[in-house]
């Protein structure tokens, strides 16, 4: 009996040891990645009324060059970006009020804006031109006694306000969007619109605008577009790094070719 009991105890001990060994984790088992972080979520504002940079399609979807650029930048940052529409005049105030994290809206980098927000490195360079009837009724070298249009709070508006408003009988009329400035031009309520060449060229492609064209020489006023963030926000460095990769990979040139092919 003693021998049987001893034998039973030995067998039990071996079995218990085997069970404990089975429950022990394997030395080479994969460990949880303590460095893994959740995907960043960012809200990006745009005007959604400045084609081809940003616009709204028939289904209410926000589209355009700016949208494709920010989507490429967000992909490089491994960020989920929600693009929302905001009226032009409310873009910077909304950013400063923390309604969103950044702005991409065909926005020129100017000293006045840099006093309020920080900008990324430029992602596009603009030039300006007059848009008017092609019948010769508007002479860019002899502008007198005319109503001239542009979109308010733009480099075009700044240019004509400084150079023409109240001079030689001219009056400057500023609009909430370039589209409304163009419509007033078609209706004869202004003689010409000073606009970014890309915006004006896009409008000229639309049916019914064949009587109008780009008049005079291009004006290069060192107009560079950037992505705006709040002053001192570390997001600027992340956007700059991602934008540099988008440029280096050729992706930015691919996006430009879609919207600005000659």
Secondary structure in CASP SS format (residue, H / E / C, confidence):
PFRMAT SS
TARGET T0000
AUTHOR 0000-0000-0000
METHOD secondary structure of the structure
MODEL  1
X C 1.00
X H 1.00
X H 1.00
X H 1.00
X H 1.00
X H 1.00
X H 1.00
X H 1.00
X H 1.00
X H 1.00
X H 1.00
X H 1.00
X H 1.00
X H 1.00
X H 1.00
X H 1.00
X H 1.00
X H 1.00
X H 1.00
X H 1.00
X H 1.00
X H 1.00
X H 1.00
X C 1.00
X C 1.00
X C 1.00
X C 1.00
X C 1.00
X C 1.00
X C 1.00
X C 1.00
X C 1.00
X C 1.00
X C 1.00
X C 1.00
X C 1.00
X C 1.00
X C 1.00
X C 1.00
X E 1.00
X E 1.00
X E 1.00
X E 1.00
X E 1.00
X E 1.00
X E 1.00
X C 1.00
X C 1.00
X C 1.00
X E 1.00
X C 1.00
X C 1.00
X C 1.00
X E 1.00
X E 1.00
X E 1.00
X C 1.00
X C 1.00
X C 1.00
X C 1.00
X C 1.00
X E 1.00
X E 1.00
X C 1.00
X H 1.00
X H 1.00
X H 1.00
X H 1.00
X H 1.00
X H 1.00
X H 1.00
X H 1.00
X H 1.00
X H 1.00
X H 1.00
X H 1.00
X C 1.00
X C 1.00
X E 1.00
X E 1.00
X E 1.00
X E 1.00
X E 1.00
X E 1.00
X E 1.00
X C 1.00
X C 1.00
X H 1.00
X H 1.00
X H 1.00
X H 1.00
X H 1.00
X H 1.00
X H 1.00
X H 1.00
X H 1.00
X C 1.00
X C 1.00
X C 1.00
X C 1.00
X C 1.00
X E 1.00
X E 1.00
X C 1.00
X C 1.00
X C 1.00
X C 1.00
X E 1.00
X C 1.00
X C 1.00
X H 1.00
X H 1.00
X H 1.00
X H 1.00
X C 1.00
X C 1.00
X E 1.00
X E 1.00
X E 1.00
X C 1.00
X C 1.00
X C 1.00
X C 1.00
X E 1.00
X E 1.00
X E 1.00
X E 1.00
X E 1.00
X E 1.00
X E 1.00
X E 1.00
X E 1.00
X E 1.00
X C 1.00
X C 1.00
X C 1.00
X C 1.00
X C 1.00
X C 1.00
X C 1.00
X C 1.00
X C 1.00
X C 1.00
X C 1.00
X C 1.00
X C 1.00
X E 1.00
X E 1.00
X E 1.00
X E 1.00
X E 1.00
X C 1.00
X C 1.00
X C 1.00
X H 1.00
X H 1.00
X H 1.00
X H 1.00
X H 1.00
X H 1.00
X H 1.00
X H 1.00
X H 1.00
X C 1.00
X C 1.00
X C 1.00
X C 1.00
X C 1.00
X C 1.00
X C 1.00
X E 1.00
X E 1.00
X E 1.00
X E 1.00
X E 1.00
X C 1.00
X C 1.00
X H 1.00
X H 1.00
X H 1.00
X H 1.00
X H 1.00
X H 1.00
X H 1.00
X H 1.00
X H 1.00
X C 1.00
X C 1.00
X C 1.00
X C 1.00
X C 1.00
X E 1.00
X E 1.00
X E 1.00
X E 1.00
X E 1.00
X H 1.00
X H 1.00
X H 1.00
X H 1.00
X H 1.00
X H 1.00
X H 1.00
X H 1.00
X C 1.00
X C 1.00
X C 1.00
X C 1.00
X C 1.00
X C 1.00
X C 1.00
X E 1.00
X E 1.00
X E 1.00
X E 1.00
X E 1.00
X E 1.00
X E 1.00
X E 1.00
X E 1.00
X E 1.00
X E 1.00
X E 1.00
X E 1.00
X E 1.00
X C 1.00
X C 1.00
X E 1.00
X E 1.00
X E 1.00
X C 1.00
X C 1.00
X C 1.00
X C 1.00
X H 1.00
X H 1.00
X H 1.00
X H 1.00
X H 1.00
X H 1.00
X H 1.00
X H 1.00
X H 1.00
X H 1.00
X H 1.00
X H 1.00
X H 1.00
X H 1.00
X C 1.00
X C 1.00
X H 1.00
X H 1.00
X H 1.00
X H 1.00
X H 1.00
X H 1.00
X H 1.00
X H 1.00
X H 1.00
X H 1.00
X C 1.00
X C 1.00
END
